Amino acid sequence: MGSLGEYLRDQRTQAQMSLRQLAELADVSNPYLSQIERGLRKPSAEVLQQIAKALRISAESLYVRAGILDAEQSGAYLVEDAIDRDPRLTTRQKTALRDIYRSFVGTADLEERP
C-alpha cells in the first residue's frame, strides 16, 4: 500500500482536480494540502474526512492509509472504496450499493461463522 500522500495525489489527479481546487473544496490551505501530499504533515481525521468528501471517496480508506484505522479490522473499506471510485456508477447507485453492502456486513456479524 502506498503512502497517504501518494494516494491522495493519485485520487486528486484521477478526479482531474488541481491542488488548489481540492484545497478549496476540502476547506484547507493550499500549502497544507501540498505538505500532506508530500508526506511532510500528518492530517487529523477531520481533515481527512473533508478531503475524502471533496474527492468523493471513502474516508475510511484515508484513515487506513494514515494509520488511524487498522486495515485488518476494516476490510470493508476496500469494497466501499471500490464502489466510490467506479466512474460508471452514479452517486445514487453508489449510495445504494454501499447501503446494501453495509446491510449484509451488519447481518453477517450476527450470524455464526464457520
SERO-4910 file (N, C-alpha, C, O; in steps of 0.05 Angstrom, whole numbers):
BEGIN
 pado doro    nc1    nc2    nc3   cac1   cac2   cac3    cc1    cc2    cc3    oc1    oc2    oc3
  Met    A     17    -24      0      0      0      0     18     25      0     36     27     16
  Gly    A     12     43    -18     28     68    -20     23     86      3      6     82     20
  Ser    A     38    108      4     35    127     25      9    143     22     -3    143      0
  Leu    A      0    155     43    -24    171     43    -22    194     22    -40    198      6
  Gly    A      1    207     22      5    229      4      4    221    -26     -9    234    -42
  Glu    A     17    198    -32     16    188    -59    -13    181    -67    -22    187    -89
  Tyr    A    -27    168    -49    -55    160    -54    -72    185    -59    -88    186    -78
  Leu    A    -69    205    -42    -84    230    -46    -79    243    -72    -97    252    -86
  Arg    A    -53    244    -80    -46    256   -105    -58    241   -128    -68    252   -147
  Asp    A    -57    214   -127    -69    197   -148    -99    202   -150   -110    205   -172
  Gln    A   -112    203   -127   -141    207   -127   -148    235   -138   -168    238   -153
  Arg    A   -132    255   -131   -137    282   -140   -133    284   -170   -150    296   -184
  Thr    A   -112    272   -181   -107    273   -210   -128    257   -225   -137    264   -246
  Gln    A   -137    235   -213   -158    219   -225   -184    234   -226   -199    232   -245
  Ala    A   -189    251   -206   -213    268   -206   -209    293   -223   -227    310   -224
  Gln    A   -186    296   -235   -179    319   -252   -182    345   -237   -194    364   -246
  Met    A   -171    345   -212   -171    369   -196   -143    379   -191   -124    364   -189
  Ser    A   -140    405   -191   -115    417   -183   -112    416   -153   -132    412   -139
  Leu    A    -88    420   -143    -84    421   -114   -100    443   -102   -112    440    -81
  Arg    A   -101    466   -116   -116    489   -106   -146    483   -105   -159    491    -86
  Gln    A   -156    470   -125   -185    463   -125   -192    445   -102   -212    449    -88
  Leu    A   -176    424    -98   -181    406    -76   -179    420    -49   -196    415    -31
  Ala    A   -159    436    -46   -156    451    -21   -180    468    -15   -190    469      8
  Glu    A   -190    481    -35   -214    498    -32   -239    481    -25   -254    488     -6
  Leu    A   -243    459    -39   -266    442    -33   -264    429     -5   -285    425      8
  Ala    A   -240    422      3   -236    410     29   -233    430     52   -232    422     75
  Asp    A   -233    455     45   -231    477     65   -205    475     81   -205    478    105
  Val    A   -183    470     66   -156    471     78   -139    489     61   -146    494     38
  Ser    A   -117    498     72    -99    515     56    -84    499     35    -78    476     38
  Asn    A    -78    513     13    -63    501     -9    -36    490      1    -29    468     -6
  Pro    A    -20    506     16      6    496     26      3    472     44     19    453     43
  Tyr    A    -17    472     61    -22    449     79    -27    424     64    -16    403     70
  Leu    A    -45    425     44    -51    402     28    -26    392     13    -22    368     10
  Ser    A    -11    411      3     14    404    -11     33    389      8     46    369      0
  Gln    A     35    398     32     52    384     52     42    356     59     57    338     63
  Ile    A     15    353     59      4    326     64     11    308     41     20    285     45
  Glu    A      8    317     16     14    301     -7     44    293     -8     51    272    -18
  Arg    A     61    311      2     90    305      1     99    290     26    123    284     29
  Gly    A     80    283     44     87    268     68    100    284     90    112    272    108
  Leu    A     98    310     89    111    327    109     92    333    133    102    340    154
  Arg    A     66    330    129     47    335    150     28    311    153     22    298    133
  Lys    A     20    305    177      0    284    182    -26    297    189    -29    309    210
  Pro    A    -47    294    172    -72    308    177    -89    293    199    -85    270    204
  Ser    A   -107    308    211   -125    297    230   -147    281    216   -150    283    192
  Ala    A   -162    266    231   -184    251    220   -205    269    208   -217    263    187
  Glu    A   -209    292    220   -228    312    210   -220    323    183   -236    325    164
  Val    A   -194    329    180   -184    339    154   -186    317    133   -194    322    110
  Leu    A   -180    292    140   -182    270    121   -211    267    112   -216    261     89
  Gln    A   -229    270    131   -258    267    124   -266    289    103   -280    284     85
  Gln    A   -256    313    108   -262    336     89   -250    330     62   -263    335     41
  Ile    A   -226    319     61   -212    313     36   -228    291     21   -232    292     -3
  Ala    A   -235    270     37   -250    248     25   -276    257     13   -284    249     -9
  Lys    A   -290    274     27   -315    285     17   -311    300     -9   -326    297    -28
  Ala    A   -290    317    -10   -284    332    -34   -277    314    -58   -284    320    -80
  Leu    A   -263    292    -52   -255    274    -73   -276    253    -79   -274    238    -99
  Arg    A   -297    252    -62   -318    232    -65   -307    204    -63   -313    186    -79
  Ile    A   -291    200    -42   -280    173    -36   -286    167     -7   -295    184      8
  Ser    A   -281    142      1   -286    134     28   -266    146     47   -242    144     43
  Ala    A   -276    159     68   -258    170     89   -243    147    103   -220    151    111
  Glu    A   -256    125    105   -244    102    118   -218     93    104   -199     85    117
  Ser    A   -218     94     77   -194     87     62   -171    106     69   -148     97     70
  Leu    A   -177    131     73   -157    150     81   -147    145    110   -124    148    116
  Tyr    A   -166    138    127   -159    132    155   -139    109    156   -120    109    172
  Val    A   -144     88    140   -126     65    140    -99     73    130    -79     66    142
  Arg    A    -98     88    108    -72     96     97    -57    115    116    -32    116    115
  Ala    A    -72    130    132    -59    149    151    -51    135    177    -38    147    194
  Gly    A    -59    109    180    -53     95    205    -72    100    228    -66     93    250
  Ile    A    -94    113    222   -114    119    243   -131     95    248   -141     91    270
  Leu    A   -135     79    227   -153     55    229   -137     31    219   -122     33    200
  Asp    A   -140      9    232   -126    -16    225   -139    -29    201   -163    -34    201
  Ala    A   -124    -34    181   -134    -46    155   -146    -73    160   -167    -79    147
  Glu    A   -135    -89    177   -146   -116    181   -173   -116    194   -190   -132    188
  Gln    A   -177    -96    211   -203    -94    224   -223    -79    207   -247    -77    213
  Ser    A   -213    -69    185   -230    -52    168   -229    -61    139   -224    -44    121
  Gly    A   -233    -86    133   -233    -96    106   -255    -84     89   -253    -84     64
  Ala    A   -275    -75    102   -298    -63     87   -290    -39     71   -302    -32     51
  Tyr    A   -268    -25     80   -261     -1     65   -253     -7     36   -257     10     19
  Leu    A   -243    -31     31   -235    -39      4   -260    -40    -14   -259    -30    -37
  Val    A   -281    -51     -4   -305    -54    -20   -318    -26    -25   -324    -19    -47
  Glu    A   -320    -11     -3   -332     16     -5   -315     34    -22   -326     51    -37
  Asp    A   -289     32    -20   -272     49    -36   -275     42    -66   -275     60    -83
  Ala    A   -277     16    -72   -281      8   -100   -307     19   -111   -308     28   -134
  Ile    A   -328     18    -95   -353     29   -103   -351     59   -108   -360     69   -129
  Asp    A   -338     73    -90   -335    102    -92   -319    110   -117   -324    131   -129
  Arg    A   -299     94   -124   -281    101   -146   -291     93   -173   -279    101   -193
  Asp    A   -312     77   -175   -322     68   -201   -336     90   -216   -357     99   -208
  Pro    A   -324    100   -238   -335    122   -253   -361    115   -268   -375    133   -277
  Arg    A   -366     90   -271   -390     82   -285   -416     84   -269   -438     83   -280
  Leu    A   -413     87   -242   -436     88   -225   -444    117   -219   -427    134   -216
  Thr    A   -470    121   -217   -480    148   -209   -477    150   -179   -473    130   -165
  Thr    A   -480    174   -169   -480    178   -140   -502    162   -126   -497    150   -105
  Arg    A   -525    162   -138   -547    146   -127   -541    116   -126   -547    103   -106
  Gln    A   -529    106   -147   -522     77   -148   -501     71   -127   -502     50   -114
  Lys    A   -481     89   -124   -460     85   -104   -472     84    -76   -465     66    -60
  Thr    A   -490    102    -70   -503    102    -44   -519     76    -39   -517     65    -18
  Ala    A   -534     68    -59   -549     43    -57   -531     19    -52   -537      2    -35
  Leu    A   -510     17    -68   -491     -6    -64   -478     -6    -37   -476    -27    -24
  Arg    A   -470     18    -27   -458     19      0   -478     11     21   -471     -4     39
  Asp    A   -503     20     18   -524     12     37   -529    -18     37   -532    -30     59
  Ile    A   -530    -29     14   -535    -58     12   -511    -73     24   -515    -92     39
  Tyr    A   -487    -65     17   -463    -78     28   -463    -77     58   -458    -97     72
  Arg    A   -468    -53     69   -469    -49     98   -490    -66    111   -486    -76    133
  Ser    A   -513    -70     98   -534    -86    110   -526   -116    111   -532   -129    130
  Phe    A   -511   -125     91   -502   -153     91   -480   -156    112   -479   -176    126
  Val    A   -461   -138    113   -439   -140    133   -450   -138    161   -441   -153    179
  Gly    A   -470   -121    166   -482   -119    192   -496   -144    201   -494   -152    224
  Thr    A   -510   -158    182   -523   -182    190   -504   -205    191   -508   -224    206
  Ala    A   -482   -204    177   -462   -225    178   -449   -226    205   -441   -248    214
  Asp    A   -446   -204    218   -434   -203    245   -452   -217    265   -442   -228    285
  Leu    A   -478   -217    260   -497   -230    278   -499   -260    274   -507   -275    292
  Glu    A   -492   -269    250   -494   -297    243   -469   -312    252   -448   -301    256
  Glu    A   -473   -338    256   -450   -355    263   -432   -359    239   -442   -366    218
  Arg    A   -406   -357    243   -387   -361    221   -375   -388    223   -371   -398    245
  Pro    A   -369   -401    200   -357   -428    201   -329   -429    212   -317   -450    214
***
